[in-house]
Amino acid sequence: MRIKRQIRKIISSIYEGLQFSRNKRIRKYNDNFRKRVNNHDFTIISMDCLGGILYHRLGMRFDSPTVNLWMKGEHFVHFCEHLKEYMEIELKFIETEFDYPVGVLDNGTLPVVELFFLHYDSEEEAYLKWESRKKRVNYDNLYIIAKDGRIDEDGIKRLEKVKCNNLVVFTAKEYSKCRCVHPIQRYEGMDEVGPFLNEIDDIKVSFIEYEFNFADFLNRK
């Protein structure tokens, strides 16, 4: 029994050491990112969780209603094209096959936009977060992040017409007529980019964060 306790103690000590080292590397990565970003009070409109990840890295308040949710491509384009108008629409919820809340923005005039609150446990939580964060949108310091697969070339061109400080669309291929695309080499030859937010290293940094300079992206005004 004594030997087993000693082994457990050794294993626990090793685990704690690894955790300490990992946490230290996470803090170092986040601190370095924060030093490089000199823009503040901005809003990131993202079609998936990437915007929330960037806010978290920067230790900033979530000044965007699109944190911790995702949208279908065409819905996202409509949302960006008429952002102020959609912020005036009351959020409602619908029954779906998903095990998380799904909301809709529908005023009978604009195209219906569905919001998939992937990281929320209840409609009440999703509603409260949506309502508080939509009030923080800074229309004068706005950034848009999207990816292909959910939007086609026409959708990309429409996003390029939206007034914002900066826009990037991550793609699997070049779009010669679109100035905002950033092709990702590891998806070359595919129809669309893969789930790059799921491809993370041991400190939970996705490869896209190493490949793309988000500090420069957010510093452009």
N, C-alpha and C positions, 0 to 999 in steps of 0.2 A: 504494500500500500504506500509505503514511504517513497519507493522508487517512482510509482505512478504519480504521486503528488509532485515530486521533483520534476518529472517530465512535463506535467501540465504547467508547472510554474515556468519552466524554460520556454515552452511553446508560447505561453501568454506573454512572456517578456519579449520574445522575438516579434510577435504580432504587434505589440504596443510600439516597439521600435520602428517597425515598418510603417505603421500608421502615422507616427510622429514625422518620419521622413517624408511620407506622401503628403501630409498636410502642409509641411514646410514648403514643398515644391509647388503645391497649389497656391499658397500665399505669395510665393515669389512670382509665379506666372501672372496672377491677378494684379499684383503691385506693379509689375512691369507694364502691363496693359494700361493701368490707370495713369501711369506717368506719361504715357504716349498720347493719351486722349486729352486734348485741351478744350474740347467743346462740352458744354453742359446744358441742362434744361432742354433736351431734345426729345423728340418722339420718333420711335422706330415702329413703322407699320410692317409687320412680317406675316407671311402666310402660314408660318409654323412657329415652333418654339425658339427659333434662333434669336429673335429679338429679346426675349426674356433672359436667355443665357448671357447675352452681352450686357444687359442691365445688371445682372447678378455679378458678373465679372468686375464691373465698374463700381459695385457697391452703391448703385443709384436707385432712387425710387422708380417704380414702374410707371412711367408717364405715357403709357400706351394701353389702350383697351385690348390689343391683340395678344397680350402676354398669356401663355399657357393655353392656347387654342390653335385650331387650324381651320383653313377655309379651302373650298374648291376653287380651282383656278379662275374660271369665269366670274365667280362671285367675288373673288379678291380684286379682280380688275375693276368691276363695277364699284366695289367699296372704295377703292383708291380714287377713282374718277369723281366720286360724289361724296367724299369723306365728310364734309361738314353737314350735308343733308342727312347722311346715315346716322350721324351723332345725335340728330334731333328725333330719331324714330325710337319709340318704346320697344325695348327688348321683350320678346315673348318666347315661349318654349313649346316644342312639339314632341310628340311621342315617336321614337325611332327604335331600331334594333340595337343601338349602341347602349353600353352600360354606363354612360356618362351623359351629362346634359347637352342638348342640342338646341340652340336658340335661333330665332329668325328675326330679321329686320324687314318689315313689310308695311309700307304706307299706302299701298294701292297704286302708286305712281312709278316709283323707281323699281328696278328689278329686285326680286326677293334675294336676300343674302342670308345664307345659313352659316352659323357659327358653331363649331364643334369644340366644346369645352372639355378637352381630353383630360386635363389635370384637376378637375373639380369634382367634388363628391356629391354636390347637390345643386339644384336650380337656384336655391336661395343664395348660396355662396357665389355661384357664377354671376348672378344678377348684381349682387352688391359690389363685386370686384369690377364688373363692367361699368356700372354707374359711376363709381368713384374715379376710375381711371380715364373714362372718356372725357371727364371734365378737365383733365390735365394735358390734353393734346395741345402741342405747340405747333400751330400751323405755319409759323415762320421759321421753324427749325426742325424740318421733317425729313425722315429717311425711310426709304422703302426697300425691302428685301424680299425677293421671290425666287422661284426656281421653275425650270421647264418640267414637262410632264403634266403639270396641272394647268399650265398656260401654253398656248401655241405662239407662233411668230406674230400673228395679228395682235394677240394679247400683250406681248412684249412691246410692240410699237405703240399701243394705246397707253401703256404705263409710262413710256418715254415722254408722253405729252402732259403727264400729271406734274403740277408744280411742286417741286421738292428740292431740297439741298443736294440730295444724291440718291441714286437708284442702282441696284445691282440685281441681275437675274442670273443665277447659277445654272449652267446648261451642260449638256453632254456633248454638244457640238457647236461649231461656229455659226453665227448668224450675221452674215456680212452686212446686212442692212440695218442691224441693230447695234447701237453704240454702247449699250449698258450691260451687255452679256459678259459673263466670266466663265469660259469653258473649263471644266474640271477634267484634268488629263486622265485620271483613273477610270472615268466613265466614257472615254473616247470610244466611238463605235457603237455605243448603246443609243437607244431611242430617247432616254432621259436620264437625269441624275438619279442615283440611288439614295437610300436613307442615310445621308452622311452624318446626321446628328447621332446615329446609333454607332458609328465607327469612332470610338474614343480610345484614348490611351489610358494608362494606369492612374493618371490624375484627372480623368474625365474631361479631357480636352479633345474635341473632335478635330479630325485632320483638316477640315475646312478652315479652322481657326489658325492653323499653321500656314495653310496655303494662301489665304486671302488676307490682305492687310486691312483689318477692320478699323484700326486706329486712323489710318489715312482716310478711309471711307467716311468716318464720323467727324473728322476734322474739317472736311470740305464744307464751306458755307456759301 
